[in-house]
Amino acid sequence: MTRDLIELFVWMWIIATAAFAPLAYFIYKFTQKNGKPFGETEPHGDSPSLVNELAENAIDFFKGLLAKK
C-alpha cells in the first residue's frame, strides 16, 4: 500500500510538472525582457501578411457580391 501511494505521488508530480511548465516558461520570458514576453514586436497591421491580404480580399469580394444585389 505504501508503494502504491509513493508511485501515485510521483506520477502526480510528473503530471503537475508537465501541466505547469508552459506557465513557468511564460513567466520566465515575461520577466526577462522588461515585461515584454516575446521581445520587441511590431504593432498589429504594420507588416504585410499573406493571411491579412487573403482576408481583406475575401471581405472585399463579399462586399462586392452584396453591393450587386
C-alpha positions as CSV (number, residue, x, y, z in Angstrom):
1,M,0.0,0.0,0.0
2,T,2.8,2.4,0.8
3,R,4.5,1.6,-2.5
4,D,1.2,2.5,-4.4
5,L,1.0,5.8,-2.5
6,I,4.5,6.7,-3.4
7,E,4.0,5.7,-7.0
8,L,0.8,7.8,-7.2
9,F,2.7,10.8,-5.6
10,V,5.5,10.5,-8.2
11,W,3.0,10.3,-11.1
12,M,1.1,13.3,-9.8
13,W,4.4,15.3,-9.7
14,I,5.2,14.3,-13.2
15,I,1.7,15.4,-14.5
16,A,1.8,18.6,-12.5
17,T,5.2,19.5,-13.9
18,A,4.1,18.9,-17.4
19,A,0.9,20.9,-16.9
20,F,2.5,23.9,-15.4
21,A,5.7,24.0,-17.5
22,P,4.2,26.3,-20.1
23,L,3.1,28.8,-17.4
24,A,6.5,28.8,-15.8
25,Y,8.1,29.4,-19.2
26,F,5.8,32.3,-19.9
27,I,6.5,33.9,-16.6
28,Y,10.3,33.4,-17.2
29,K,10.1,35.1,-20.6
30,F,7.8,37.8,-19.3
31,T,10.2,38.8,-16.5
32,Q,13.2,38.5,-18.8
33,K,12.7,41.5,-21.1
34,N,11.1,44.3,-19.1
35,G,7.5,43.0,-19.3
36,K,7.6,42.0,-23.0
37,P,7.3,38.2,-23.1
38,F,8.1,37.9,-26.8
39,G,10.6,40.7,-27.2
40,E,10.1,43.7,-29.5
41,T,7.1,43.0,-31.7
42,E,5.5,45.2,-34.3
43,P,2.1,46.6,-33.7
44,H,-0.6,44.6,-35.5
45,G,-1.2,45.6,-39.1
46,D,2.1,47.3,-39.8
47,S,3.7,44.5,-41.6
48,P,2.3,42.8,-44.7
49,S,0.9,39.4,-44.2
50,L,-0.5,36.8,-46.6
51,V,-3.3,35.9,-44.2
52,N,-4.3,39.5,-43.8
53,E,-4.3,40.1,-47.5
54,L,-6.4,37.0,-48.2
55,A,-8.9,38.1,-45.5
56,E,-9.1,41.6,-47.0
57,N,-9.6,40.2,-50.5
58,A,-12.4,37.8,-49.2
59,I,-14.1,40.7,-47.4
60,D,-13.9,42.9,-50.5
61,F,-15.3,40.1,-52.7
62,F,-18.3,39.5,-50.4
63,K,-18.9,43.2,-50.2
64,G,-18.9,43.4,-53.9
65,L,-21.4,40.5,-54.1
66,L,-23.7,42.2,-51.6
67,A,-23.5,45.5,-53.4
68,K,-24.5,43.9,-56.7
69,K,-27.8,42.6,-55.2
